[in-house]
Amino acid sequence: MTQYKKHFTLTEARATLPKLRRKLLRILDLIADVRNFQEKEGLGQTVVLRGNGKGPLLTGVAPKKEEAQRLIEEIAADGIQIKDLEKGLVDFPHFLEGDTEHEVFLCWHLGEDTIEFWHEIEEGFSGRVKI
């Protein structure tokens, strides 16, 4: 039985990258704006929490926080796993070599041109293997 509802082929995952890159960069800009607003207003610091299945959760109060949270939830709704929001690290559930019994993650982060690595679900980033 698989852990994730949606799985991506390598081609499908790579096709999401232009839009995903734009969303992640926008989220990071919004988080910076939120943090600046909160610091200026003396409202404390925004913290990125692990989340509840809809992607990471942002704490704090600021005008642009809701837009950032909406974009995070859109990415999660597409079936993409945000692993480290600050680094733009994401995983795509994938069946290795089409084997529906071998579920892995295709791994990508901001700064990489395309998806070139995968890893076992339990391994994480440190277990990345070149495709």
C-alpha positions as CSV (number, residue, x, y, z in Angstrom):
1,M,0.0,0.0,0.0
2,T,1.3,3.4,-0.9
3,Q,1.8,6.3,1.5
4,Y,0.8,9.1,-1.0
5,K,-2.2,9.6,-3.1
6,K,-0.5,11.4,-6.0
7,H,2.7,10.2,-7.7
8,F,4.7,12.0,-10.4
9,T,6.6,10.6,-13.3
10,L,10.0,12.4,-13.8
11,T,8.5,14.2,-16.8
12,E,5.5,15.4,-14.8
13,A,7.6,16.6,-11.9
14,R,10.0,18.4,-14.1
15,A,7.1,20.1,-15.9
16,T,5.9,21.7,-12.6
17,L,9.3,23.4,-11.9
18,P,8.8,26.7,-13.7
19,K,5.5,27.4,-11.8
20,L,6.8,25.9,-8.6
21,R,10.0,28.0,-8.7
22,R,7.9,31.2,-9.1
23,K,5.6,30.2,-6.2
24,L,8.5,29.3,-3.9
25,L,10.3,32.6,-4.6
26,R,7.1,34.5,-4.0
27,I,6.6,32.7,-0.7
28,L,10.1,33.6,0.4
29,D,9.6,37.2,-0.6
30,L,6.3,37.3,1.3
31,I,7.9,35.7,4.4
32,A,10.6,38.3,4.4
33,D,7.9,41.0,4.2
34,V,6.0,39.5,7.0
35,R,9.1,39.3,9.2
36,N,10.0,42.9,8.4
37,F,6.5,44.0,9.3
38,Q,6.4,42.1,12.5
39,E,9.8,43.4,13.6
40,K,8.8,47.0,12.8
41,E,5.6,46.6,14.7
42,G,7.1,44.7,17.6
43,L,4.9,41.7,17.0
44,G,7.5,38.9,17.4
45,Q,9.0,36.7,14.7
46,T,7.3,34.6,12.1
47,V,8.1,30.9,12.6
48,V,7.7,28.2,9.9
49,L,6.1,25.2,11.5
50,R,6.2,21.7,10.0
51,G,2.5,21.7,9.1
52,N,-0.5,19.4,9.1
53,G,-0.6,17.8,5.7
54,K,-1.3,21.1,3.9
55,G,2.3,22.2,3.9
56,P,4.3,24.2,6.5
57,L,2.3,26.7,8.6
58,L,3.4,30.3,9.3
59,T,2.8,31.8,12.7
60,G,2.4,35.4,13.5
61,V,0.3,38.3,12.2
62,A,1.0,40.4,9.1
63,P,-0.9,41.5,6.0
64,K,0.9,39.2,3.5
65,K,1.0,36.1,5.7
66,E,-2.3,34.8,4.3
67,E,-1.0,35.0,0.7
68,A,2.1,33.1,1.6
69,Q,0.1,30.4,3.4
70,R,-2.3,30.1,0.5
71,L,0.6,29.5,-1.9
72,I,2.1,26.9,0.5
73,E,-1.3,25.1,0.6
74,E,-1.6,25.2,-3.3
75,I,1.8,23.5,-3.6
76,A,0.7,20.8,-1.1
77,A,-2.6,20.4,-2.8
78,D,-0.7,19.6,-6.0
79,G,0.8,16.6,-4.2
80,I,4.3,18.2,-3.8
81,Q,5.9,17.8,-0.4
82,I,7.6,20.9,1.0
83,K,10.5,19.6,3.1
84,D,12.4,22.9,3.9
85,L,10.6,26.1,3.0
86,E,13.5,28.4,3.7
87,K,15.7,26.4,1.3
88,G,13.0,25.7,-1.3
89,L,13.5,22.0,-0.8
90,V,10.6,19.8,-2.1
91,D,9.9,16.2,-2.8
92,F,7.6,14.5,-5.4
93,P,6.2,11.1,-4.6
94,H,7.3,8.7,-7.3
95,F,7.3,5.0,-8.1
96,L,10.9,4.0,-8.8
97,E,11.1,2.5,-12.3
98,G,7.3,2.3,-12.4
99,D,7.3,-0.3,-9.6
100,T,4.1,0.6,-7.6
101,E,5.6,-1.3,-4.6
102,H,8.7,0.9,-4.5
103,E,7.7,4.4,-3.5
104,V,10.4,7.1,-3.4
105,F,10.8,10.8,-3.6
106,L,12.1,12.8,-6.6
107,C,14.1,15.6,-4.9
108,W,14.7,19.2,-6.0
109,H,15.4,22.5,-4.4
110,L,15.7,26.1,-5.5
111,G,19.0,26.7,-7.2
112,E,18.9,23.4,-9.1
113,D,18.1,23.6,-12.8
114,T,16.0,20.4,-12.9
115,I,15.2,17.3,-11.0
116,E,18.3,15.1,-11.0
117,F,18.0,13.1,-7.8
118,W,15.7,10.7,-5.9
119,H,15.9,9.2,-2.5
120,E,14.1,6.6,-0.4
121,I,11.3,8.1,1.7
122,E,13.1,7.3,4.9
123,E,16.5,8.5,3.8
124,G,15.8,12.2,3.1
125,F,18.1,14.7,1.4
126,S,21.3,13.0,2.7
127,G,20.4,9.8,0.8
128,R,20.0,11.4,-2.6
129,V,20.9,9.3,-5.6
130,K,21.6,10.6,-9.1
131,I,18.9,9.7,-11.6
